[in-house]
Amino acid sequence: MSLLQRQRSALILFGAFLIITLLISGNTVWLDTSVVIAIYSLIALSVGISYGQAGILSVAQAAFASVGAYAAAIVTTRYDLPAVFGLVLALVVPPLIAYPLARLVTRLNALSLAIATLVFGQAVDIILREGGDFTGGYIGLSGIPPLSIASTLLQYHFLSWGVVLVVVILLSNLIDSPFGRATSTLRSDTLRAVADGVNVPHVRSVVLALSASVAGLGGWLYAHHIAYIGPDSLGPSVSLSVLLMAVVGGAQTVLGPIVGAALLTLLFKFIPSQEVQGMFYGGALIAVLVLSPSGLLGLRALLGKSVGAIGVKSQKSASQVASSPVIAGGAQ
């Protein structure tokens, strides 16, 4: 696969970013919304890595993002260290937690795995609430300093989407690598992966660790953008929301989680009522699962198959007509 084909998703995202930036560069409200979409896109991309690429149904991605956010908050507010130390911790600590967790739970079936990761997310939530002065307890940590390289909202817009673009580039390369092909085989046929010599527990654990690192990166951006992090900021409900974003957009595609994050974040913006949001979220999920189980971006492949099937059917019909005795006799 050529470089342009492999990075087609990154090129599409970059083009869309340039157009949207031109449209909203002077509007602080939309710039703030754009940053929020970028942050949720990163956490949704972490779902795309774990669930979309390896079939690991994790409901703990917001917990990993929360670890990254608290790492940023603690090193900058408690120890007055530069934000780059928080970035390193946000990238390293979540995968160090995720890998042994995955070794324990990825052998379970999909439903049991989802429940196990949900329980893990609840456990992280309790630890953060009971962390006392270190984590800020139920109050959380405030006064997180802004990033020196992104002191304005427009600069933060560029930074956050630049990070998303880098993750998309790396994910596209990963999918096209031998490791990515192994995870794809693992997602579709575990027995085939074992027969091909894939170390299934290790590969699954590495995939969940990579997704946790991406989620932690999103949490780091969140903390410095909001300047506050608390137990309810990136709680278990956010894990369900980003899972829905990835599924609606297309978890198996690179851009699907970003599309889902954008659509559902805008829905959240224009429909502030929690009850109505839940109704629309549920309706969107049902509609996508019925019309296109592979997500909105999966519609393209579905339509392509439908058009191809119609073409094949038309060719068969034409050949049948040409070979019918009446037509053949008339031709003679």
Phi, psi and omega per residue, in radians:
M1 nan 2.303 -3.119
S2 -1.246 2.879 -3.124
L3 -1.091 -0.721 -3.128
L4 -1.152 -0.687 3.100
Q5 -1.166 -0.729 -3.113
R6 -1.174 -0.617 -3.093
Q7 -1.799 0.433 3.124
R8 -1.066 -0.691 3.131
S9 -1.097 -0.718 3.126
A10 -1.140 -0.687 3.130
L11 -1.161 -0.708 3.095
I12 -1.107 -0.771 3.137
L13 -1.112 -0.720 -3.137
F14 -1.133 -0.737 3.103
G15 -1.099 -0.766 3.110
A16 -1.118 -0.653 3.117
F17 -1.091 -0.770 -3.139
L18 -1.098 -0.769 -3.128
I19 -1.120 -0.817 -3.118
I20 -1.145 -0.662 3.120
T21 -1.072 -0.721 3.102
L22 -1.084 -0.587 -3.088
L23 -1.377 -0.564 -2.995
I24 -2.014 0.089 -3.010
S25 -1.031 -0.463 -3.120
G26 -1.732 0.080 -3.063
N27 -1.999 1.918 -3.073
T28 -1.161 -0.584 -3.134
V29 -1.117 -0.808 -3.123
W30 -1.276 -0.532 3.047
L31 -1.114 -0.733 3.098
D32 -1.109 -0.742 3.097
T33 -1.084 -0.684 3.122
S34 -1.094 -0.724 3.111
V35 -1.111 -0.745 3.123
V36 -1.081 -0.731 3.110
I37 -1.084 -0.718 3.125
A38 -1.085 -0.721 -3.134
I39 -1.140 -0.818 3.106
Y40 -1.159 -0.528 3.088
S41 -1.102 -0.703 3.111
L42 -1.098 -0.783 -3.137
I43 -1.188 -0.662 3.079
A44 -1.163 -0.625 3.060
L45 -1.093 -0.589 3.083
S46 -1.126 -0.591 3.033
V47 -1.177 -0.717 3.106
G48 -1.055 -0.622 3.116
I49 -1.198 -0.840 -3.054
S50 -1.341 -0.875 -3.058
Y51 -1.514 -0.822 -3.076
G52 -1.191 -0.679 -3.058
Q53 -1.639 -0.550 -3.071
A54 -2.132 -0.034 3.110
G55 1.269 0.390 3.129
I56 -1.621 1.859 -3.084
L57 -1.440 1.479 -3.121
S58 -1.655 2.295 3.068
V59 -1.981 0.585 -3.113
A60 -2.166 0.245 -3.053
Q61 -1.153 -0.621 3.091
A62 -1.178 -0.515 3.080
A63 -1.146 -0.716 3.079
F64 -1.149 -0.683 3.074
A65 -1.115 -0.665 3.125
S66 -1.136 -0.662 3.077
V67 -1.067 -0.771 3.103
G68 -1.100 -0.705 3.136
A69 -1.162 -0.753 3.125
Y70 -1.179 -0.599 3.073
A71 -1.056 -0.773 3.103
A72 -1.105 -0.732 -3.088
A73 -1.195 -0.746 -3.041
I74 -1.209 -0.792 -3.076
V75 -1.221 -0.462 -3.109
T76 -1.587 -0.597 -3.109
T77 -1.635 -0.600 -3.102
R78 -1.518 -0.655 -3.011
Y79 -2.062 0.019 3.091
D80 0.962 0.620 3.111
L81 -1.558 2.734 3.097
P82 -1.085 2.720 -3.078
A83 -1.095 -0.403 -3.115
V84 -1.128 -0.517 3.078
F85 -1.164 -0.707 3.070
G86 -1.106 -0.640 3.106
L87 -1.093 -0.773 3.128
V88 -1.073 -0.789 3.127
L89 -1.129 -0.673 -3.137
A90 -1.139 -0.522 3.126
L91 -1.471 -0.447 -2.989
V92 -1.778 -0.758 -3.037
V93 -1.139 -0.840 3.133
P94 -0.977 -0.792 3.103
P95 -1.163 -0.524 3.082
L96 -1.143 -0.494 3.059
I97 -1.437 -0.687 -3.018
A98 -1.228 -0.637 -3.053
Y99 -1.089 -0.943 3.118
P100 -1.141 -0.558 3.072
L101 -1.061 -0.770 -3.133
A102 -1.125 -0.647 3.114
R103 -1.060 -0.481 -3.114
L104 -1.490 -0.659 -2.909
V105 -1.926 -0.302 -3.044
T106 -1.270 -0.157 3.045
R107 -1.354 -0.229 -3.113
L108 -1.324 2.843 3.039
N109 -1.265 3.014 -2.975
A110 -1.026 -0.790 -3.097
L111 -1.174 -0.792 3.130
S112 -1.115 -0.649 3.105
L113 -1.123 -0.751 3.119
A114 -1.082 -0.741 3.136
I115 -1.154 -0.708 -3.131
A116 -1.109 -0.758 3.136
T117 -1.241 -0.554 3.061
L118 -1.132 -0.724 3.087
V119 -1.105 -0.705 3.090
F120 -1.056 -0.754 3.107
G121 -1.067 -0.708 3.094
Q122 -1.127 -0.657 3.117
A123 -1.125 -0.736 3.086
V124 -1.073 -0.713 3.124
D125 -1.053 -0.749 3.137
I126 -1.163 -0.735 3.134
I127 -1.062 -0.735 -3.136
L128 -1.173 -0.658 3.133
R129 -1.225 -0.571 -3.092
E130 -1.709 0.247 -3.076
G131 -1.377 -0.035 3.110
G132 1.148 -2.518 -3.109
D133 -1.154 -0.449 -3.090
F134 -1.120 -0.780 3.137
T135 -1.799 -0.056 -3.095
G136 1.501 -0.006 3.095
G137 1.022 -2.450 -3.117
Y138 -1.240 -0.353 -3.106
I139 -1.423 -0.649 -3.105
G140 1.601 -2.969 -3.110
L141 -2.071 2.270 3.127
S142 -2.115 3.058 3.135
G143 1.306 0.425 3.093
I144 -1.191 2.158 -3.035
P145 -1.211 2.624 3.067
P146 -1.228 2.798 3.114
L147 -1.306 2.370 -3.104
S148 -1.154 -0.488 -3.131
I149 -1.493 -0.065 -3.140
A150 -2.522 1.168 -3.071
S151 -1.390 -0.347 3.119
T152 -1.914 2.855 -3.116
L153 -1.153 -0.655 3.109
L154 -1.129 -0.718 3.105
Q155 -1.132 -0.668 3.118
Y156 -1.177 -0.599 3.051
H157 -1.042 -0.823 3.107
F158 -1.109 -0.763 -3.110
L159 -1.112 -0.861 -3.055
S160 -1.105 -0.764 3.130
W161 -1.305 -0.468 3.005
G162 -1.099 -0.697 3.092
V163 -1.133 -0.761 3.104
V164 -1.046 -0.734 -3.140
L165 -1.095 -0.735 3.112
V166 -1.085 -0.743 3.127
V167 -1.114 -0.708 3.111
V168 -1.094 -0.738 3.110
I169 -1.082 -0.816 -3.132
L170 -1.140 -0.693 3.138
L171 -1.151 -0.698 3.100
S172 -1.081 -0.724 3.087
N173 -1.147 -0.670 -3.134
L174 -1.132 -0.745 -3.126
I175 -1.086 -0.618 -3.093
D176 -1.517 0.026 -3.120
S177 -1.601 2.906 3.059
P178 -0.997 -0.654 3.108
F179 -1.116 -0.736 3.125
G180 -1.113 -0.688 3.101
R181 -1.174 -0.570 3.085
A182 -1.160 -0.731 3.109
T183 -1.164 -0.622 3.101
S184 -1.118 -0.752 3.074
T185 -1.105 -0.694 3.134
L186 -1.100 -0.683 -3.134
R187 -1.143 -0.708 -3.044
S188 -1.543 -0.567 -3.064
D189 -2.711 1.736 -3.110
T190 -1.123 -0.712 -3.135
L191 -1.104 -0.678 3.101
R192 -1.120 -0.697 3.126
A193 -1.103 -0.730 3.106
V194 -1.108 -0.724 3.121
A195 -1.129 -0.519 3.113
D196 -1.418 -0.004 3.101
G197 1.562 0.284 3.134
V198 -1.360 2.285 3.052
N199 -1.386 1.570 -2.949
V200 -1.020 -0.893 -3.133
P201 -1.044 -0.704 -3.129
H202 -1.170 -0.792 -3.118
V203 -1.098 -0.780 3.116
R204 -1.071 -0.705 -3.134
S205 -1.162 -0.708 3.110
V206 -1.123 -0.731 -3.141
V207 -1.088 -0.792 3.125
L208 -1.138 -0.632 3.096
A209 -1.131 -0.734 3.095
L210 -1.095 -0.744 3.133
S211 -1.147 -0.624 3.107
A212 -1.146 -0.636 3.113
S213 -1.129 -0.736 3.108
V214 -1.132 -0.711 3.094
A215 -1.113 -0.714 3.094
G216 -1.080 -0.621 3.076
L217 -1.107 -0.716 3.060
G218 -1.097 -0.676 3.099
G219 -1.136 -0.645 3.098
W220 -1.090 -0.795 3.090
L221 -1.106 -0.683 3.140
Y222 -1.056 -0.831 -3.079
A223 -1.069 -0.774 -3.099
H224 -1.330 -0.367 3.102
H225 -1.399 -0.833 -3.099
I226 -1.401 -0.447 -3.082
A227 1.190 0.299 3.118
Y228 -2.703 2.540 3.019
I229 -2.490 2.307 3.118
G230 -2.406 3.032 -3.115
P231 -1.037 -0.523 -3.106
D232 -1.568 -0.089 -3.071
S233 -1.166 -0.856 -3.135
L234 -2.225 1.014 -3.088
G235 -1.382 -3.070 -3.121
P236 -1.009 -0.539 3.136
S237 -1.112 -0.536 3.105
V238 -1.176 -0.606 3.089
S239 -1.042 -0.732 3.115
L240 -1.180 -0.664 -3.136
S241 -1.127 -0.811 -3.112
V242 -1.229 -0.532 3.038
L243 -1.100 -0.750 3.089
L244 -1.105 -0.712 3.105
M245 -1.030 -0.802 -3.118
A246 -1.149 -0.725 -3.116
V247 -1.179 -0.760 -3.133
V248 -1.120 -0.764 -3.125
G249 -1.316 -0.542 -3.089
G250 2.099 1.601 -3.024
A251 -1.155 -0.451 -3.084
Q252 -1.492 -0.091 3.094
T253 -1.788 2.805 -3.112
V254 -1.276 -0.758 -3.075
L255 -1.552 -0.186 -3.096
G256 -0.976 -0.875 3.121
P257 -1.052 -0.569 3.126
I258 -1.218 -0.752 3.098
V259 -1.081 -0.772 3.114
G260 -1.111 -0.707 3.112
A261 -1.100 -0.733 -3.136
A262 -1.136 -0.817 -3.087
L263 -1.117 -0.827 -3.064
L264 -1.325 -0.507 3.051
T265 -1.189 -0.711 3.073
L266 -1.158 -0.638 3.066
L267 -1.085 -0.731 3.097
F268 -1.095 -0.615 -3.121
K269 -1.228 -0.733 -3.052
F270 -1.556 -0.279 3.110
I271 -2.156 1.458 -3.023
P272 -1.256 -0.356 -3.088
S273 -1.196 2.236 -3.099
Q274 -1.097 -0.703 -3.115
E275 -1.123 -0.790 -3.134
V276 -1.188 -0.646 3.095
Q277 -1.021 -0.810 3.142
G278 -1.051 -0.691 3.132
M279 -1.122 -0.796 -3.135
F280 -1.215 -0.650 3.100
Y281 -1.062 -0.846 3.134
G282 -1.100 -0.727 3.120
G283 -1.117 -0.718 3.121
A284 -1.105 -0.734 -3.130
L285 -1.127 -0.784 -3.132
I286 -1.109 -0.762 -3.133
A287 -1.065 -0.759 -3.129
V288 -1.180 -0.750 -3.123
L289 -1.139 -0.556 3.140
V290 -1.393 -0.831 -3.038
L291 -1.433 -0.671 -3.109
S292 -2.629 1.568 -3.110
P293 -0.997 -0.384 3.132
S294 -1.563 0.153 3.087
G295 1.677 3.050 -3.098
L296 -1.068 -0.737 3.131
L297 -1.275 -0.244 3.041
G298 -1.352 -0.212 3.106
L299 -1.081 -0.575 -3.126
R300 -1.079 -0.814 3.115
A301 -1.152 -0.673 3.140
L302 -1.108 -0.775 3.117
L303 -1.155 -0.658 3.105
G304 -1.083 -0.729 3.099
K305 -1.138 -0.678 -3.139
S306 -1.129 -0.783 3.120
V307 -1.105 -0.721 3.110
G308 -1.105 -0.712 3.135
A309 -1.137 -0.689 3.104
I310 -1.118 -0.722 3.117
G311 -1.091 -0.771 3.121
V312 -1.107 -0.727 3.140
K313 -1.111 -0.691 3.131
S314 -1.140 -0.722 3.117
Q315 -1.110 -0.703 3.116
K316 -1.135 -0.730 -3.140
S317 -1.097 -0.735 -3.136
A318 -1.122 -0.717 3.141
S319 -1.184 -0.619 3.112
Q320 -1.168 -0.719 3.116
V321 -1.119 -0.753 -3.108
A322 -1.116 -0.556 -3.077
S323 -1.644 0.038 -3.133
S324 -1.193 2.612 -3.100
P325 -1.052 -0.629 -3.107
V326 -1.145 -0.840 -3.125
I327 -1.150 -0.709 -3.127
A328 -1.125 -0.702 3.127
G329 -1.155 -0.698 3.123
G330 -1.129 -0.621 -3.128
A331 -1.169 -0.589 3.125
Q332 -1.242 nan nan
